[in-house]
Amino acid sequence: MNVCIHFLPDDVTIAAQVGEPLLDVAARAGISIPTGCLMGSCHACEVELDDGETICSCISAVPGDRSHLTVNLFSDPSW
């Protein structure tokens, strides 16, 4: 099943497979999400979903419970 992922503020949309790592989807779309530890501990890769949930993209995959997902990237000048 494909899920349509919309990245903000870049306004880029790409199709992704359920279970595909979110960092891989972003890279395919030409979106750079900063990373640190790649284990979800440092929160450098934190993004906000359209429902307000905040997740670490390094340990998150495309969910299978919806057909569209908006991912809002934070801008943190310290990373």
PDB file with SEQRES, HELIX, SHEET and CRYST1 records, atoms N, CA, C and O in Angstrom:
SEQRES   1 A   79  MET ASN VAL CYS ILE HIS PHE LEU PRO ASP ASP VAL THR          
SEQRES   2 A   79  ILE ALA ALA GLN VAL GLY GLU PRO LEU LEU ASP VAL ALA          
SEQRES   3 A   79  ALA ARG ALA GLY ILE SER ILE PRO THR GLY CYS LEU MET          
SEQRES   4 A   79  GLY SER CYS HIS ALA CYS GLU VAL GLU LEU ASP ASP GLY          
SEQRES   5 A   79  GLU THR ILE CYS SER CYS ILE SER ALA VAL PRO GLY ASP          
SEQRES   6 A   79  ARG SER HIS LEU THR VAL ASN LEU PHE SER ASP PRO SER          
SEQRES   7 A   79  TRP                                                          
HELIX    1 AA1 LEU A   22  ARG A   28  1                                   7    
HELIX    2 AA2 SER A   57  ILE A   59  5                                   3    
SHEET    1 AA1 5 VAL A  12  GLN A  17  0                                        
SHEET    2 AA1 5 ASN A   2  LEU A   8 -1                                        
SHEET    3 AA1 5 HIS A  68  LEU A  73  1                                        
SHEET    4 AA1 5 GLU A  46  LEU A  49 -1                                        
SHEET    5 AA1 5 THR A  54  CYS A  56 -1                                        
CRYST1    1.000    1.000    1.000  90.00  90.00  90.00 P 1           1          
ATOM      1  N   MET A   1       0.821  -1.175   0.000  1.00  0.00           N  
ATOM      2  CA  MET A   1       0.000   0.000   0.000  1.00  0.00           C  
ATOM      3  C   MET A   1       0.876   1.255   0.000  1.00  0.00           C  
ATOM      4  O   MET A   1       1.852   1.327   0.747  1.00  0.00           O  
ATOM      5  N   ASN A   2       0.541   2.224  -0.817  1.00  0.00           N  
ATOM      6  CA  ASN A   2       1.269   3.488  -0.868  1.00  0.00           C  
ATOM      7  C   ASN A   2       0.623   4.520   0.042  1.00  0.00           C  
ATOM      8  O   ASN A   2      -0.598   4.572   0.189  1.00  0.00           O  
ATOM      9  N   VAL A   3       1.461   5.329   0.641  1.00  0.00           N  
ATOM     10  CA  VAL A   3       1.023   6.452   1.455  1.00  0.00           C  
ATOM     11  C   VAL A   3       1.652   7.701   0.845  1.00  0.00           C  
ATOM     12  O   VAL A   3       2.845   7.706   0.541  1.00  0.00           O  
ATOM     13  N   CYS A   4       0.881   8.732   0.668  1.00  0.00           N  
ATOM     14  CA  CYS A   4       1.348  10.001   0.112  1.00  0.00           C  
ATOM     15  C   CYS A   4       1.919  10.832   1.270  1.00  0.00           C  
ATOM     16  O   CYS A   4       1.189  11.223   2.180  1.00  0.00           O  
ATOM     17  N   ILE A   5       3.235  11.095   1.225  1.00  0.00           N  
ATOM     18  CA  ILE A   5       3.898  11.845   2.288  1.00  0.00           C  
ATOM     19  C   ILE A   5       4.165  13.263   1.781  1.00  0.00           C  
ATOM     20  O   ILE A   5       4.769  13.451   0.726  1.00  0.00           O  
ATOM     21  N   HIS A   6       3.708  14.255   2.544  1.00  0.00           N  
ATOM     22  CA  HIS A   6       3.895  15.659   2.193  1.00  0.00           C  
ATOM     23  C   HIS A   6       4.822  16.286   3.225  1.00  0.00           C  
ATOM     24  O   HIS A   6       4.490  16.346   4.409  1.00  0.00           O  
ATOM     25  N   PHE A   7       5.979  16.752   2.779  1.00  0.00           N  
ATOM     26  CA  PHE A   7       6.964  17.365   3.669  1.00  0.00           C  
ATOM     27  C   PHE A   7       6.821  18.883   3.643  1.00  0.00           C  
ATOM     28  O   PHE A   7       6.849  19.502   2.580  1.00  0.00           O  
ATOM     29  N   LEU A   8       6.668  19.478   4.834  1.00  0.00           N  
ATOM     30  CA  LEU A   8       6.631  20.932   5.003  1.00  0.00           C  
ATOM     31  C   LEU A   8       7.863  21.352   5.782  1.00  0.00           C  
ATOM     32  O   LEU A   8       8.327  20.546   6.588  1.00  0.00           O  
ATOM     33  N   PRO A   9       8.416  22.495   5.625  1.00  0.00           N  
ATOM     34  CA  PRO A   9       7.923  23.607   4.830  1.00  0.00           C  
ATOM     35  C   PRO A   9       8.351  23.540   3.370  1.00  0.00           C  
ATOM     36  O   PRO A   9       8.067  24.467   2.611  1.00  0.00           O  
ATOM     37  N   ASP A  10       9.028  22.467   2.952  1.00  0.00           N  
ATOM     38  CA  ASP A  10       9.547  22.370   1.583  1.00  0.00           C  
ATOM     39  C   ASP A  10       8.458  22.185   0.529  1.00  0.00           C  
ATOM     40  O   ASP A  10       8.701  22.417  -0.655  1.00  0.00           O  
ATOM     41  N   ASP A  11       7.258  21.768   0.948  1.00  0.00           N  
ATOM     42  CA  ASP A  11       6.137  21.531   0.041  1.00  0.00           C  
ATOM     43  C   ASP A  11       6.480  20.483  -1.019  1.00  0.00           C  
ATOM     44  O   ASP A  11       6.241  20.682  -2.210  1.00  0.00           O  
ATOM     45  N   VAL A  12       7.045  19.364  -0.562  1.00  0.00           N  
ATOM     46  CA  VAL A  12       7.411  18.242  -1.431  1.00  0.00           C  
ATOM     47  C   VAL A  12       6.536  17.054  -1.060  1.00  0.00           C  
ATOM     48  O   VAL A  12       6.389  16.728   0.118  1.00  0.00           O  
ATOM     49  N   THR A  13       5.951  16.401  -2.074  1.00  0.00           N  
ATOM     50  CA  THR A  13       5.109  15.235  -1.847  1.00  0.00           C  
ATOM     51  C   THR A  13       5.698  14.047  -2.582  1.00  0.00           C  
ATOM     52  O   THR A  13       6.158  14.178  -3.716  1.00  0.00           O  
ATOM     53  N   ILE A  14       5.684  12.885  -1.939  1.00  0.00           N  
ATOM     54  CA  ILE A  14       6.253  11.668  -2.519  1.00  0.00           C  
ATOM     55  C   ILE A  14       5.444  10.459  -2.041  1.00  0.00           C  
ATOM     56  O   ILE A  14       4.915  10.459  -0.929  1.00  0.00           O  
ATOM     57  N   ALA A  15       5.355   9.451  -2.872  1.00  0.00           N  
ATOM     58  CA  ALA A  15       4.690   8.199  -2.490  1.00  0.00           C  
ATOM     59  C   ALA A  15       5.681   7.322  -1.733  1.00  0.00           C  
ATOM     60  O   ALA A  15       6.857   7.247  -2.089  1.00  0.00           O  
ATOM     61  N   ALA A  16       5.199   6.667  -0.699  1.00  0.00           N  
ATOM     62  CA  ALA A  16       6.041   5.792   0.117  1.00  0.00           C  
ATOM     63  C   ALA A  16       5.283   4.519   0.436  1.00  0.00           C  
ATOM     64  O   ALA A  16       4.052   4.491   0.419  1.00  0.00           O  
ATOM     65  N   GLN A  17       6.024   3.473   0.725  1.00  0.00           N  
ATOM     66  CA  GLN A  17       5.453   2.197   1.113  1.00  0.00           C  
ATOM     67  C   GLN A  17       5.254   2.150   2.626  1.00  0.00           C  
ATOM     68  O   GLN A  17       6.067   2.679   3.382  1.00  0.00           O  
ATOM     69  N   VAL A  18       4.183   1.522   3.054  1.00  0.00           N  
ATOM     70  CA  VAL A  18       3.957   1.309   4.477  1.00  0.00           C  
ATOM     71  C   VAL A  18       5.155   0.543   5.040  1.00  0.00           C  
ATOM     72  O   VAL A  18       5.589  -0.452   4.459  1.00  0.00           O  
ATOM     73  N   GLY A  19       5.676   1.000   6.149  1.00  0.00           N  
ATOM     74  CA  GLY A  19       6.820   0.353   6.793  1.00  0.00           C  
ATOM     75  C   GLY A  19       8.170   0.878   6.339  1.00  0.00           C  
ATOM     76  O   GLY A  19       9.192   0.546   6.939  1.00  0.00           O  
ATOM     77  N   GLU A  20       8.193   1.697   5.285  1.00  0.00           N  
ATOM     78  CA  GLU A  20       9.453   2.265   4.807  1.00  0.00           C  
ATOM     79  C   GLU A  20       9.972   3.272   5.842  1.00  0.00           C  
ATOM     80  O   GLU A  20       9.198   4.079   6.356  1.00  0.00           O  
ATOM     81  N   PRO A  21      11.273   3.231   6.150  1.00  0.00           N  
ATOM     82  CA  PRO A  21      11.823   4.176   7.121  1.00  0.00           C  
ATOM     83  C   PRO A  21      11.614   5.624   6.662  1.00  0.00           C  
ATOM     84  O   PRO A  21      11.863   5.955   5.503  1.00  0.00           O  
ATOM     85  N   LEU A  22      11.163   6.465   7.563  1.00  0.00           N  
ATOM     86  CA  LEU A  22      10.863   7.850   7.225  1.00  0.00           C  
ATOM     87  C   LEU A  22      12.098   8.610   6.723  1.00  0.00           C  
ATOM     88  O   LEU A  22      11.983   9.450   5.830  1.00  0.00           O  
ATOM     89  N   LEU A  23      13.264   8.324   7.282  1.00  0.00           N  
ATOM     90  CA  LEU A  23      14.489   8.974   6.810  1.00  0.00           C  
ATOM     91  C   LEU A  23      14.784   8.603   5.356  1.00  0.00           C  
ATOM     92  O   LEU A  23      15.261   9.441   4.591  1.00  0.00           O  
ATOM     93  N   ASP A  24      14.507   7.363   4.971  1.00  0.00           N  
ATOM     94  CA  ASP A  24      14.720   6.927   3.592  1.00  0.00           C  
ATOM     95  C   ASP A  24      13.765   7.635   2.640  1.00  0.00           C  
ATOM     96  O   ASP A  24      14.153   8.032   1.541  1.00  0.00           O  
ATOM     97  N   VAL A  25      12.524   7.790   3.064  1.00  0.00           N  
ATOM     98  CA  VAL A  25      11.527   8.492   2.240  1.00  0.00           C  
ATOM     99  C   VAL A  25      11.965   9.936   2.032  1.00  0.00           C  
ATOM    100  O   VAL A  25      11.921  10.448   0.914  1.00  0.00           O  
ATOM    101  N   ALA A  26      12.386  10.586   3.104  1.00  0.00           N  
ATOM    102  CA  ALA A  26      12.840  11.973   3.012  1.00  0.00           C  
ATOM    103  C   ALA A  26      14.032  12.095   2.064  1.00  0.00           C  
ATOM    104  O   ALA A  26      14.069  13.002   1.232  1.00  0.00           O  
ATOM    105  N   ALA A  27      14.994  11.200   2.181  1.00  0.00           N  
ATOM    106  CA  ALA A  27      16.172  11.240   1.315  1.00  0.00           C  
ATOM    107  C   ALA A  27      15.785  11.063  -0.150  1.00  0.00           C  
ATOM    108  O   ALA A  27      16.312  11.759  -1.018  1.00  0.00           O  
ATOM    109  N   ARG A  28      14.865  10.133  -0.431  1.00  0.00           N  
ATOM    110  CA  ARG A  28      14.392   9.933  -1.803  1.00  0.00           C  
ATOM    111  C   ARG A  28      13.730  11.181  -2.361  1.00  0.00           C  
ATOM    112  O   ARG A  28      13.798  11.453  -3.560  1.00  0.00           O  
ATOM    113  N   ALA A  29      13.082  11.946  -1.467  1.00  0.00           N  
ATOM    114  CA  ALA A  29      12.382  13.162  -1.873  1.00  0.00           C  
ATOM    115  C   ALA A  29      13.325  14.369  -1.951  1.00  0.00           C  
ATOM    116  O   ALA A  29      12.904  15.463  -2.326  1.00  0.00           O  
ATOM    117  N   GLY A  30      14.596  14.168  -1.597  1.00  0.00           N  
ATOM    118  CA  GLY A  30      15.550  15.270  -1.610  1.00  0.00           C  
ATOM    119  C   GLY A  30      15.457  16.154  -0.374  1.00  0.00           C  
ATOM    120  O   GLY A  30      15.936  17.287  -0.370  1.00  0.00           O  
ATOM    121  N   ILE A  31      14.833  15.622   0.676  1.00  0.00           N  
ATOM    122  CA  ILE A  31      14.659  16.355   1.933  1.00  0.00           C  
ATOM    123  C   ILE A  31      15.727  15.903   2.919  1.00  0.00           C  
ATOM    124  O   ILE A  31      15.935  14.705   3.114  1.00  0.00           O  
ATOM    125  N   SER A  32      16.391  16.850   3.530  1.00  0.00           N  
ATOM    126  CA  SER A  32      17.410  16.537   4.527  1.00  0.00           C  
ATOM    127  C   SER A  32      16.840  16.732   5.926  1.00  0.00           C  
ATOM    128  O   SER A  32      16.463  17.839   6.309  1.00  0.00           O  
ATOM    129  N   ILE A  33      16.785  15.642   6.678  1.00  0.00           N  
ATOM    130  CA  ILE A  33      16.377  15.710   8.081  1.00  0.00           C  
ATOM    131  C   ILE A  33      17.642  15.525   8.910  1.00  0.00           C  
ATOM    132  O   ILE A  33      18.311  14.499   8.782  1.00  0.00           O  
ATOM    133  N   PRO A  34      17.984  16.489   9.751  1.00  0.00           N  
ATOM    134  CA  PRO A  34      19.186  16.358  10.568  1.00  0.00           C  
ATOM    135  C   PRO A  34      19.102  15.132  11.475  1.00  0.00           C  
ATOM    136  O   PRO A  34      18.028  14.798  11.974  1.00  0.00           O  
ATOM    137  N   THR A  35      20.214  14.478  11.681  1.00  0.00           N  
ATOM    138  CA  THR A  35      20.255  13.316  12.571  1.00  0.00           C  
ATOM    139  C   THR A  35      21.424  13.477  13.541  1.00  0.00           C  
ATOM    140  O   THR A  35      22.353  14.250  13.307  1.00  0.00           O  
ATOM    141  N   GLY A  36      21.348  12.747  14.602  1.00  0.00           N  
ATOM    142  CA  GLY A  36      22.424  12.744  15.593  1.00  0.00           C  
ATOM    143  C   GLY A  36      22.790  11.314  15.915  1.00  0.00           C  
ATOM    144  O   GLY A  36      23.680  10.734  15.294  1.00  0.00           O  
ATOM    145  N   CYS A  37      22.106  10.752  16.881  1.00  0.00           N  
ATOM    146  CA  CYS A  37      22.447   9.419  17.387  1.00  0.00           C  
ATOM    147  C   CYS A  37      21.886   8.277  16.539  1.00  0.00           C  
ATOM    148  O   CYS A  37      22.407   7.164  16.597  1.00  0.00           O  
ATOM    149  N   LEU A  38      20.849   8.525  15.764  1.00  0.00           N  
ATOM    150  CA  LEU A  38      20.145   7.512  14.961  1.00  0.00           C  
ATOM    151  C   LEU A  38      19.507   6.413  15.815  1.00  0.00           C  
ATOM    152  O   LEU A  38      19.258   5.309  15.331  1.00  0.00           O  
ATOM    153  N   MET A  39      19.247   6.726  17.086  1.00  0.00           N  
ATOM    154  CA  MET A  39      18.595   5.774  17.977  1.00  0.00           C  
ATOM    155  C   MET A  39      17.388   6.378  18.685  1.00  0.00           C  
ATOM    156  O   MET A  39      16.784   5.718  19.531  1.00  0.00           O  
ATOM    157  N   GLY A  40      17.022   7.621  18.358  1.00  0.00           N  
ATOM    158  CA  GLY A  40      15.870   8.261  18.968  1.00  0.00           C  
ATOM    159  C   GLY A  40      16.126   8.918  20.309  1.00  0.00           C  
ATOM    160  O   GLY A  40      15.189   9.381  20.959  1.00  0.00           O  
ATOM    161  N   SER A  41      17.387   8.968  20.737  1.00  0.00           N  
ATOM    162  CA  SER A  41      17.693   9.530  22.053  1.00  0.00           C  
ATOM    163  C   SER A  41      17.963  11.033  22.029  1.00  0.00           C  
ATOM    164  O   SER A  41      17.603  11.738  22.972  1.00  0.00           O  
ATOM    165  N   CYS A  42      18.590  11.531  20.966  1.00  0.00           N  
ATOM    166  CA  CYS A  42      19.016  12.937  20.957  1.00  0.00           C  
ATOM    167  C   CYS A  42      17.938  13.884  20.420  1.00  0.00           C  
ATOM    168  O   CYS A  42      18.005  15.093  20.644  1.00  0.00           O  
ATOM    169  N   HIS A  43      16.956  13.342  19.719  1.00  0.00           N  
ATOM    170  CA  HIS A  43      15.833  14.113  19.177  1.00  0.00           C  
ATOM    171  C   HIS A  43      16.227  15.119  18.099  1.00  0.00           C  
ATOM    172  O   HIS A  43      15.453  16.031  17.806  1.00  0.00           O  
ATOM    173  N   ALA A  44      17.415  14.977  17.500  1.00  0.00           N  
ATOM    174  CA  ALA A  44      17.830  15.871  16.413  1.00  0.00           C  
ATOM    175  C   ALA A  44      16.929  15.705  15.192  1.00  0.00           C  
ATOM    176  O   ALA A  44      16.738  16.651  14.428  1.00  0.00           O  
ATOM    177  N   CYS A  45      16.380  14.522  15.008  1.00  0.00           N  
ATOM    178  CA  CYS A  45      15.574  14.214  13.825  1.00  0.00           C  
ATOM    179  C   CYS A  45      14.073  14.336  14.093  1.00  0.00           C  
ATOM    180  O   CYS A  45      13.260  13.793  13.345  1.00  0.00           O  
ATOM    181  N   GLU A  46      13.713  15.040  15.147  1.00  0.00           N  
ATOM    182  CA  GLU A  46      12.308  15.155  15.534  1.00  0.00           C  
ATOM    183  C   GLU A  46      11.515  15.941  14.489  1.00  0.00           C  
ATOM    184  O   GLU A  46      11.940  17.000  14.028  1.00  0.00           O  
ATOM    185  N   VAL A  47      10.350  15.391  14.127  1.00  0.00           N  
ATOM    186  CA  VAL A  47       9.428  16.033  13.183  1.00  0.00           C  
ATOM    187  C   VAL A  47       8.024  15.984  13.785  1.00  0.00           C  
ATOM    188  O   VAL A  47       7.744  15.196  14.688  1.00  0.00           O  
ATOM    189  N   GLU A  48       7.150  16.845  13.261  1.00  0.00           N  
ATOM    190  CA  GLU A  48       5.765  16.857  13.741  1.00  0.00           C  
ATOM    191  C   GLU A  48       4.840  16.381  12.640  1.00  0.00           C  
ATOM    192  O   GLU A  48       4.921  16.854  11.506  1.00  0.00           O  
ATOM    193  N   LEU A  49       3.961  15.444  12.970  1.00  0.00           N  
ATOM    194  CA  LEU A  49       2.987  14.931  12.016  1.00  0.00           C  
ATOM    195  C   LEU A  49       1.765  15.841  11.997  1.00  0.00           C  
ATOM    196  O   LEU A  49       1.579  16.674  12.884  1.00  0.00           O  
ATOM    197  N   ASP A  50       0.935  15.666  10.973  1.00  0.00           N  
ATOM    198  CA  ASP A  50      -0.228  16.538  10.809  1.00  0.00           C  
ATOM    199  C   ASP A  50      -1.228  16.452  11.952  1.00  0.00           C  
ATOM    200  O   ASP A  50      -2.042  17.359  12.127  1.00  0.00           O  
ATOM    201  N   ASP A  51      -1.180  15.383  12.726  1.00  0.00           N  
ATOM    202  CA  ASP A  51      -2.103  15.274  13.863  1.00  0.00           C  
ATOM    203  C   ASP A  51      -1.514  15.863  15.147  1.00  0.00           C  
ATOM    204  O   ASP A  51      -2.115  15.748  16.216  1.00  0.00           O  
ATOM    205  N   GLY A  52      -0.332  16.496  15.041  1.00  0.00           N  
ATOM    206  CA  GLY A  52       0.311  17.121  16.185  1.00  0.00           C  
ATOM    207  C   GLY A  52       1.287  16.227  16.923  1.00  0.00           C  
ATOM    208  O   GLY A  52       2.004  16.693  17.809  1.00  0.00           O  
ATOM    209  N   GLU A  53       1.327  14.947  16.571  1.00  0.00           N  
ATOM    210  CA  GLU A  53       2.257  14.019  17.221  1.00  0.00           C  
ATOM    211  C   GLU A  53       3.683  14.343  16.793  1.00  0.00           C  
ATOM    212  O   GLU A  53       3.941  14.601  15.618  1.00  0.00           O  
ATOM    213  N   THR A  54       4.609  14.328  17.753  1.00  0.00           N  
ATOM    214  CA  THR A  54       6.026  14.544  17.485  1.00  0.00           C  
ATOM    215  C   THR A  54       6.736  13.200  17.554  1.00  0.00           C  
ATOM    216  O   THR A  54       6.584  12.453  18.521  1.00  0.00           O  
ATOM    217  N   ILE A  55       7.521  12.899  16.506  1.00  0.00           N  
ATOM    218  CA  ILE A  55       8.229  11.616  16.445  1.00  0.00           C  
ATOM    219  C   ILE A  55       9.695  11.832  16.076  1.00  0.00           C  
ATOM    220  O   ILE A  55      10.053  12.858  15.497  1.00  0.00           O  
ATOM    221  N   CYS A  56      10.524  10.874  16.408  1.00  0.00           N  
ATOM    222  CA  CYS A  56      11.908  10.856  15.949  1.00  0.00           C  
ATOM    223  C   CYS A  56      11.918  10.089  14.624  1.00  0.00           C  
ATOM    224  O   CYS A  56      11.600   8.901  14.587  1.00  0.00           O  
ATOM    225  N   SER A  57      12.278  10.765  13.557  1.00  0.00           N  
ATOM    226  CA  SER A  57      12.199  10.134  12.238  1.00  0.00           C  
ATOM    227  C   SER A  57      13.224   9.019  12.046  1.00  0.00           C  
ATOM    228  O   SER A  57      13.043   8.166  11.176  1.00  0.00           O  
ATOM    229  N   CYS A  58      14.294   9.006  12.836  1.00  0.00           N  
ATOM    230  CA  CYS A  58      15.316   7.970  12.672  1.00  0.00           C  
ATOM    231  C   CYS A  58      14.824   6.585  13.084  1.00  0.00           C  
ATOM    232  O   CYS A  58      15.373   5.573  12.647  1.00  0.00           O  
ATOM    233  N   ILE A  59      13.787   6.538  13.925  1.00  0.00           N  
ATOM    234  CA  ILE A  59      13.283   5.243  14.389  1.00  0.00           C  
ATOM    235  C   ILE A  59      11.827   5.043  14.006  1.00  0.00           C  
ATOM    236  O   ILE A  59      11.142   4.193  14.575  1.00  0.00           O  
ATOM    237  N   SER A  60      11.350   5.827  13.039  1.00  0.00           N  
ATOM    238  CA  SER A  60       9.944   5.763  12.645  1.00  0.00           C  
ATOM    239  C   SER A  60       9.794   5.340  11.203  1.00  0.00           C  
ATOM    240  O   SER A  60      10.623   5.656  10.350  1.00  0.00           O  
ATOM    241  N   ALA A  61       8.719   4.619  10.951  1.00  0.00           N  
ATOM    242  CA  ALA A  61       8.416   4.150   9.609  1.00  0.00           C  
ATOM    243  C   ALA A  61       7.075   4.725   9.160  1.00  0.00           C  
ATOM    244  O   ALA A  61       6.301   5.233   9.971  1.00  0.00           O  
ATOM    245  N   VAL A  62       6.814   4.639   7.863  1.00  0.00           N  
ATOM    246  CA  VAL A  62       5.552   5.109   7.303  1.00  0.00           C  
ATOM    247  C   VAL A  62       4.422   4.258   7.878  1.00  0.00           C  
ATOM    248  O   VAL A  62       4.437   3.034   7.742  1.00  0.00           O  
ATOM    249  N   PRO A  63       3.445   4.896   8.518  1.00  0.00           N  
ATOM    250  CA  PRO A  63       2.344   4.137   9.125  1.00  0.00           C  
ATOM    251  C   PRO A  63       1.370   3.615   8.071  1.00  0.00           C  
ATOM    252  O   PRO A  63       1.276   4.167   6.974  1.00  0.00           O  
ATOM    253  N   GLY A  64       0.659   2.567   8.405  1.00  0.00           N  
ATOM    254  CA  GLY A  64      -0.281   1.969   7.470  1.00  0.00           C  
ATOM    255  C   GLY A  64      -1.725   2.321   7.734  1.00  0.00           C  
ATOM    256  O   GLY A  64      -2.622   1.763   7.102  1.00  0.00           O  
ATOM    257  N   ASP A  65      -1.968   3.238   8.655  1.00  0.00           N  
ATOM    258  CA  ASP A  65      -3.339   3.534   9.040  1.00  0.00           C  
ATOM    259  C   ASP A  65      -3.947   4.740   8.336  1.00  0.00           C  
ATOM    260  O   ASP A  65      -5.034   5.185   8.704  1.00  0.00           O  
ATOM    261  N   ARG A  66      -3.260   5.274   7.327  1.00  0.00           N  
ATOM    262  CA  ARG A  66      -3.801   6.403   6.561  1.00  0.00           C  
ATOM    263  C   ARG A  66      -3.186   6.451   5.166  1.00  0.00           C  
ATOM    264  O   ARG A  66      -2.142   5.849   4.913  1.00  0.00           O  
ATOM    265  N   SER A  67      -3.842   7.169   4.271  1.00  0.00           N  
ATOM    266  CA  SER A  67      -3.355   7.248   2.892  1.00  0.00           C  
ATOM    267  C   SER A  67      -2.509   8.487   2.638  1.00  0.00           C  
ATOM    268  O   SER A  67      -1.754   8.533   1.667  1.00  0.00           O  
ATOM    269  N   HIS A  68      -2.631   9.495   3.506  1.00  0.00           N  
ATOM    270  CA  HIS A  68      -1.854  10.724   3.394  1.00  0.00           C  
ATOM    271  C   HIS A  68      -1.249  11.072   4.750  1.00  0.00           C  
ATOM    272  O   HIS A  68      -1.857  10.834   5.793  1.00  0.00           O  
ATOM    273  N   LEU A  69      -0.058  11.632   4.721  1.00  0.00           N  
ATOM    274  CA  LEU A  69       0.611  12.033   5.950  1.00  0.00           C  
ATOM    275  C   LEU A  69       1.410  13.301   5.670  1.00  0.00           C  
ATOM    276  O   LEU A  69       2.166  13.359   4.700  1.00  0.00           O  
ATOM    277  N   THR A  70       1.246  14.308   6.510  1.00  0.00           N  
ATOM    278  CA  THR A  70       2.045  15.525   6.400  1.00  0.00           C  
ATOM    279  C   THR A  70       3.084  15.518   7.502  1.00  0.00           C  
ATOM    280  O   THR A  70       2.772  15.295   8.671  1.00  0.00           O  
ATOM    281  N   VAL A  71       4.334  15.767   7.108  1.00  0.00           N  
ATOM    282  CA  VAL A  71       5.459  15.789   8.035  1.00  0.00           C  
ATOM    283  C   VAL A  71       6.027  17.205   8.035  1.00  0.00           C  
ATOM    284  O   VAL A  71       6.494  17.696   7.008  1.00  0.00           O  
ATOM    285  N   ASN A  72       5.982  17.854   9.196  1.00  0.00           N  
ATOM    286  CA  ASN A  72       6.488  19.219   9.324  1.00  0.00           C  
ATOM    287  C   ASN A  72       7.869  19.166   9.963  1.00  0.00           C  
ATOM    288  O   ASN A  72       8.024  18.708  11.096  1.00  0.00           O  
ATOM    289  N   LEU A  73       8.881  19.644   9.217  1.00  0.00           N  
ATOM    290  CA  LEU A  73      10.237  19.627   9.705  1.00  0.00           C  
ATOM    291  C   LEU A  73      10.491  20.834  10.598  1.00  0.00           C  
ATOM    292  O   LEU A  73      10.090  21.953  10.279  1.00  0.00           O  
ATOM    293  N   PHE A  74      11.154  20.593  11.710  1.00  0.00           N  
ATOM    294  CA  PHE A  74      11.549  21.672  12.606  1.00  0.00           C  
ATOM    295  C   PHE A  74      12.857  22.255  12.112  1.00  0.00           C  
ATOM    296  O   PHE A  74      13.624  21.578  11.426  1.00  0.00           O  
ATOM    297  N   SER A  75      13.112  23.490  12.452  1.00  0.00           N  
ATOM    298  CA  SER A  75      14.392  24.108  12.142  1.00  0.00           C  
ATOM    299  C   SER A  75      15.087  24.410  13.462  1.00  0.00           C  
ATOM    300  O   SER A  75      14.644  25.267  14.227  1.00  0.00           O  
ATOM    301  N   ASP A  76      16.172  23.706  13.720  1.00  0.00           N  
ATOM    302  CA  ASP A  76      16.916  23.902  14.963  1.00  0.00           C  
ATOM    303  C   ASP A  76      18.335  24.343  14.609  1.00  0.00           C  
ATOM    304  O   ASP A  76      19.136  23.522  14.162  1.00  0.00           O  
ATOM    305  N   PRO A  77      18.656  25.599  14.798  1.00  0.00           N  
ATOM    306  CA  PRO A  77      19.976  26.102  14.397  1.00  0.00           C  
ATOM    307  C   PRO A  77      21.141  25.473  15.168  1.00  0.00           C  
ATOM    308  O   PRO A  77      22.291  25.607  14.749  1.00  0.00           O  
ATOM    309  N   SER A  78      20.868  24.793  16.283  1.00  0.00           N  
ATOM    310  CA  SER A  78      21.959  24.176  17.041  1.00  0.00           C  
ATOM    311  C   SER A  78      22.409  22.850  16.447  1.00  0.00           C  
ATOM    312  O   SER A  78      23.427  22.300  16.869  1.00  0.00           O  
ATOM    313  N   TRP A  79      21.651  22.315  15.452  1.00  0.00           N  
ATOM    314  CA  TRP A  79      22.058  21.049  14.838  1.00  0.00           C  
ATOM    315  C   TRP A  79      22.667  21.328  13.504  1.00  0.00           C  
ATOM    316  O   TRP A  79      23.082  20.401  12.809  1.00  0.00           O  
TER     317      TRP A  79                                                      
END                                                                             
